């Protein structure tokens, strides 16, 4: 049976989903997806998986996808980051039986994505992306989708989307921010770009950005004409966002922890991160419990801290009759699920005066060191000066630093003295297979094998000596019978 495409895929397989939970690294795991579905979400994405790791590590596949199969958790789209068409397709083939579509991440703007050369840092390599999407569309039994960020140039964004559609993308999620809009510079997402993409392609489009309340969802659909709206941070702070309500934080925290217990195992760091998001505004007030939440190492410990926060909020409610004691600047009391609004970056201050935005210093320039007699004049930062004071021979010149030679198998830095010229992981596999030693990595498979062989030879020699002695005794005393025999 041919796989569904475009709007047929959206209507039949995704059941016309309008409310979508975004793929979030270490945050859109099974328990959170189930909680979100119970409160209005109609489609969820897995966290972003690394395609290369997914292909080579069976435990990574099992722990992140295979063990999270659940009938309630559909429709589901699995997202991968990748920069190699063959590796991406291999990973997708291993995942396609556990989801309804495969998504290619072309929107992650974080530094780890830049170092790994994936996410939004591939958005200028159209030939590579076209090849990846086309190959996946040909090889997979489920549709291929993409999640992108926009270019500042509206026309270039449209051409980008059309290129992905032509390559075989069956659904496009458009995050209305550019590559540089992140962290303190996140700013407002451009719905104008999303609307332009929607009008330029013939496949379903999801919008992402500026979603904090259900009213934002409706406004976005009306203004852009998209088929659905995706939420990430809004969902993390209020998993009931798509229901259009803002419940007390402890209700969502308790329900989430119950889902975690019903669907183990769940990584403790994921649970902790969710509780930090849910209790974000309250933890600004109760700093002692913030520290406690960071320290506990069990699910029950996290649950206890959440209960303490609940009791403190309820005491505050009863003490001030439901109103906050002081103005927090929030639209609702801090114990109500509500979005977190990032503060605007402050202008640099020089001599007590704030510089206008058009005179801001470039972010790449480091602040000058204070002049004093002990200050080095070689341009080192204070941190590097401290390191040099501890180690005067330390070299900070990038040109003079040793260049790492890559492992011949995986591309990671190889061990400088490795006998196989490999990294530790590859060396361990090769040394085990060939029963060899590698002093550089402290591997002694051959040494141990030789030791075991010598011990076995010594045992055999001792056993042979004992047998010879026994035979000699029996031959000199023929009337003595071996144990267990009788002369009767």
Secondary structure by P-SEA (a helix, b strand, c coil): cccccccccccccccccccccccccccccaaaaaaaaaccccccccccccaaaaaccaaaaaaccccccccccccbbbbbbbccaaaaaaaaaaccccccbbbbccccccaaaaaaccccccccaaaaaaaaaaaaaacccbbbbbbbbbcccaaaaaaaaaaaaaacccbbbbccccccccccccccccaaaaaaaaaacccbbbbbcccccaaaaaaaaaacccccccccccccccccccccccccaaaaaaaaaaaaaacccccaaaaaaaaaaaaaaaaacaaaaaaaaaccccaaaaaaaaaaaaaaaaaaaaaaccccccccccccccccbbbbbbcccccccccccccccccccccccccccccccccccccccaaaaaaaaacccccccccccbbbbccccccccccccccccccaaaaaaaaaaaccccccccccaaaaaaaaaaaaaaaaaaaaaaaaaaaaaaaacccccccccccc
